[in-house]
Amino acid sequence: MVLNPATFPRPPLLERVSRHLVVKWPSGQVIADTTRGYWVLETHHPPTYYIPQSDIKVDLKKTSRSTYCEWKGRATYFTVPAPTDGSSKAVDNRAWCYESPTPGFKDIKDYVSFYTGPWDYYVNGEKAQAQPGYALFHAVEYFEIYPLTFRTATFMVAKSPQRLLDRSRADLAPWAGSYGVVVDVSSELL
């Protein structure tokens, strides 16, 4: 499936997805596992997945951090506890939910979204990659080469890093400076 974030809607679109979403520590301990998630598609933003709290396998603790989204409302953030094997420390403010979302996003009330790291995030078995300079979830569905602007940084998304590296310096010169390689995807998707 080819998705172009530049064509995502504004205001954002909320949809239920049946993709298998797994968040786990590198040591293998599962943080969350679901096929009952939602995604939000918003112009020039990677898809953001939301997981029902009933499919979160660890005890999240609220932090004092909160932010406000003009579309979804006020976000509450959590501490994700350290894995039981001690291989990592607890992580603050890299998971969030909307406890009182706006009416258009009521379906994700109390669903939790995770940044891509320091844990591993999988969508249908494909490991998701964080975008440099933009920490929100980067889904594996981005498969075109085009410049994308995320907040204040611009990046280029490529079908494969090698394809981008094979381009001549002259081809890349107009994109030099504020662009960077963002994505690697499995060969079965190319």
N, C-alpha and C positions, 0 to 999 in steps of 0.2 A: 504494500500500500504506500502510495506517495502522498505525503502531506506537505503543504506549503504554508508555514505559519503566517506569511504575509497575507494569505487569503482567509485566515481565521476571523471569525466575526468580532465585532465590537458593537454592543456589549458582548461579553464572552458567552459561549455556549456550554451548557452543562448537559452531559449525557452519561447514562449508565453504560458500563463496559463489562464484557465478560472475559477480558484478558486476565491471565493468571499473574497477579502481582505479588512479588515476594521481596521483602526487605530483610536482610540478615547480615550479621557481623561476618567479617572475613573468616573467622574461626568456624563458621557454619551455624551458630545459634540464630534461630529465626526470631525476628522482631515482629513481623507481620506477614500474613499469608492469606490471600483472598482471591476469589473470582467474582466478588460482589461489589466492585468498586465503581467509582465515577471518574470521569475526567472532565477538566475544564479546558476549553480551547479559546484562547484570547489572541487577538491580532498581535503578531510579532513576539509571541511568547511560546516556549515549548509547552506541550501538554502537561498539565499538573494532575496527578492521580490522587484520589481520596479513598481511604480504606475505612470500612466500618470499625468502630472501636471493639466490637465483638470479635474481630479477627486480628486484633493486636495481641501478641503473645507475651508482652512484658508490661509491667506496671509503669505507666507514664506519670510523671509528676508535673503539675503546672508550675511555670516560672512566672516572674513578674512582668515579663515582656509581653507587649501586645502591639499590633499594628492595625492599620485601617485600610481596607480596600474599598474603593468607591462602588464596586459592583457586588461584592460578597459581604461586606461589613467588617466588624472587628474580629481580628484573629487572636486566639489564645495560643501561647507556645508552651512546649513541654521539655522536660529533661528525659532523655532516653537512658535507662540504667545501663551500667557497664555489663558486658557479657559475664556469665557465671564463671567462665574459665579465667577471668582476669586479664585477657589479652588486650583489652582496651579500657579506657576510662568512660564514665558517664558523659553524655554529651547534652549540653544545654541549647535550647532555642533552634533546633534543626528539625523539629516536627511541630505542626500547628493544626488547629481546627477552628471552625466557626461555631461557637455555642449558640449564637443568636443571629444566623445569617439573614440577609435581606430576603424578601419573598421569592425572588427568582432563583435563589440558591438554597431554599429550605430543605431540599433533598440531601444536602451534604451536612446538615446539622450534626455536629459531633463526629463527623468523619475526619480522619487524620491524614494529613499529607506529610511527606518526608522529603527533605533535601536529599540529594544523591549520595552524600557521604557524611561521615567516614565509613558507613556500612555499605554493603553492595545492594543494588536495587535491580530486580529482574522483571521484565515484562514478557510473558510467554516464553520464559527461559533465556531470553536475550538480555545480557547485562547492559544497563543504561549507563550513559556517560554524562558527567557534569560538563557544562560548557565553561571554559576558562573565563573568569570575570563575570559569570552569571550563574549563580549557585543553584537556581531552581532546577527541578527535574528535567532532564533532557531525554526524551523518548527515542526509541530506535526507529520511529517512522519517518525521520527527516532524511530524505534521500536525493536531494537535488544540490547543485552548486549554485548558490546565489548569496548575495550579501544580506545579512539580517541585522537589524538594529535592536538591541536589547538595552533598555534604559539609556546609559551613556556610552556603551561600548558596542562596536560592530564586529561581527564575526562572519566567517564563511563556513557553510555547512557543505560537506563533500560526501559523495557516495563512498569513496574510500580515500584514505590519506594518500595512498600511492598514486591514485589518479590525479590528485591535486599536486603532488610532488613531481609528477611527470610533466606538468605544464612548464613551459619555458618561463624564465625570469621576465621576459618581455610581456608575456600574457598576464603575469601576476603584478607587474609594476603598477597598474592603476589601482590595485587593491592593497598595495604595500602600506605598512604602518599600522592601521587600526584593525586589520583583519587577521584571523588566525584559523588554523585547522581545528575543527570542533569534534568531529565524529568518526568513529570506526564502526562498521556494521559487518555482520556475517556474510559470507559469500552467497549463502542461499537467498539472501534478500536482494542481491544486486541484479 
